């Protein structure tokens, strides 16, 4: 499974690690993904999603159904 948020689509970012002597080496900045169970009232069940911590905060603010609809995710298939 790829390291990608199921709601926002966030994925890893390529960057450079710069040392004290200014030697640049490539590094991968991964997304902070968490497995999280959310209660989905419309479906009367829990939905287990792999989401970023930013998405968790947004779900707490907007609600799961509204955020999934905005992201174009069908929770019935998850």
C-alpha positions as a Markdown table, in Angstrom:
| # | Residue | x | y | z |
|---|---|---|---|---|
| 1 | Unk | 0.0 | 0.0 | 0.0 |
| 2 | Unk | 1.3 | 3.4 | -0.9 |
| 3 | Unk | 1.9 | 6.0 | 1.8 |
| 4 | Unk | -0.8 | 8.3 | 0.7 |
| 5 | Unk | -3.7 | 9.9 | 2.6 |
| 6 | Unk | -7.0 | 8.3 | 1.6 |
| 7 | Unk | -8.9 | 11.6 | 1.9 |
| 8 | Unk | -6.5 | 14.4 | 1.0 |
| 9 | Unk | -4.2 | 12.5 | -1.3 |
| 10 | Unk | -1.1 | 13.9 | 0.5 |
| 11 | Unk | 2.1 | 11.9 | -0.3 |
| 12 | Unk | 5.9 | 12.1 | 0.3 |
| 13 | Unk | 7.9 | 15.2 | -0.8 |
| 14 | Unk | 11.4 | 15.1 | -2.2 |
| 15 | Unk | 13.8 | 17.4 | -0.4 |
| 16 | Unk | 17.4 | 18.0 | 0.4 |
| 17 | Unk | 19.2 | 17.5 | 3.7 |
| 18 | Unk | 21.8 | 20.2 | 4.1 |
| 19 | Unk | 24.7 | 19.5 | 6.4 |
| 20 | Unk | 26.8 | 22.0 | 8.4 |
| 21 | Unk | 29.4 | 22.0 | 5.6 |
| 22 | Unk | 26.5 | 22.6 | 3.1 |
| 23 | Unk | 26.7 | 19.1 | 1.5 |
| 24 | Unk | 23.3 | 18.4 | 0.1 |
| 25 | Unk | 21.9 | 14.8 | 0.1 |
| 26 | Unk | 18.5 | 13.8 | -1.1 |
| 27 | Unk | 15.9 | 12.9 | 1.5 |
| 28 | Unk | 12.2 | 11.9 | 1.5 |
| 29 | Unk | 9.8 | 13.9 | 3.7 |
| 30 | Unk | 7.1 | 11.4 | 4.5 |
| 31 | Unk | 3.5 | 12.3 | 5.4 |
| 32 | Unk | 2.5 | 11.6 | 9.0 |
| 33 | Unk | -0.1 | 8.9 | 8.3 |
| 34 | Unk | -2.2 | 7.2 | 11.0 |
| 35 | Unk | -4.7 | 4.4 | 10.9 |
| 36 | Unk | -7.9 | 5.8 | 12.5 |
| 37 | Unk | -11.4 | 4.5 | 13.0 |
| 38 | Unk | -14.1 | 7.2 | 12.5 |
| 39 | Unk | -17.8 | 6.8 | 13.3 |
| 40 | Unk | -19.8 | 7.3 | 10.2 |
| 41 | Unk | -23.4 | 8.2 | 11.3 |
| 42 | Unk | -25.0 | 7.9 | 7.8 |
| 43 | Unk | -23.7 | 4.3 | 7.5 |
| 44 | Unk | -24.2 | 3.5 | 11.2 |
| 45 | Unk | -20.7 | 2.0 | 11.4 |
| 46 | Unk | -17.1 | 2.6 | 11.9 |
| 47 | Unk | -14.8 | 3.4 | 8.9 |
| 48 | Unk | -11.1 | 2.6 | 9.2 |
| 49 | Unk | -9.0 | 5.1 | 7.1 |
| 50 | Unk | -5.3 | 5.8 | 6.7 |
| 51 | Unk | -5.3 | 9.6 | 6.9 |
| 52 | Unk | -2.8 | 12.3 | 7.7 |
| 53 | Unk | -2.9 | 14.1 | 11.0 |
| 54 | Unk | -4.0 | 17.3 | 9.1 |
| 55 | Unk | -7.0 | 15.4 | 7.8 |
| 56 | Unk | -7.9 | 14.2 | 11.3 |
| 57 | Unk | -8.0 | 17.8 | 12.5 |
| 58 | Unk | -10.2 | 18.8 | 9.5 |
| 59 | Unk | -12.6 | 15.9 | 10.1 |
| 60 | Unk | -13.0 | 17.0 | 13.7 |
| 61 | Unk | -13.9 | 20.5 | 12.4 |
| 62 | Unk | -16.1 | 19.7 | 9.4 |
| 63 | Unk | -17.3 | 16.1 | 10.0 |
| 64 | Unk | -16.5 | 12.9 | 8.2 |
| 65 | Unk | -19.3 | 12.9 | 5.7 |
| 66 | Unk | -18.8 | 16.5 | 4.6 |
| 67 | Unk | -15.0 | 16.1 | 4.2 |
| 68 | Unk | -15.3 | 12.8 | 2.3 |
| 69 | Unk | -17.8 | 14.4 | -0.1 |
| 70 | Unk | -15.5 | 17.3 | -0.6 |
| 71 | Unk | -12.6 | 14.9 | -1.3 |
| 72 | Unk | -14.7 | 12.7 | -3.6 |
| 73 | Unk | -14.4 | 9.6 | -1.5 |
| 74 | Unk | -17.2 | 7.1 | -1.3 |
| 75 | Unk | -17.3 | 5.9 | 2.3 |
| 76 | Unk | -19.6 | 3.0 | 1.4 |
| 77 | Unk | -16.8 | 1.3 | -0.5 |
| 78 | Unk | -14.2 | 1.7 | 2.3 |
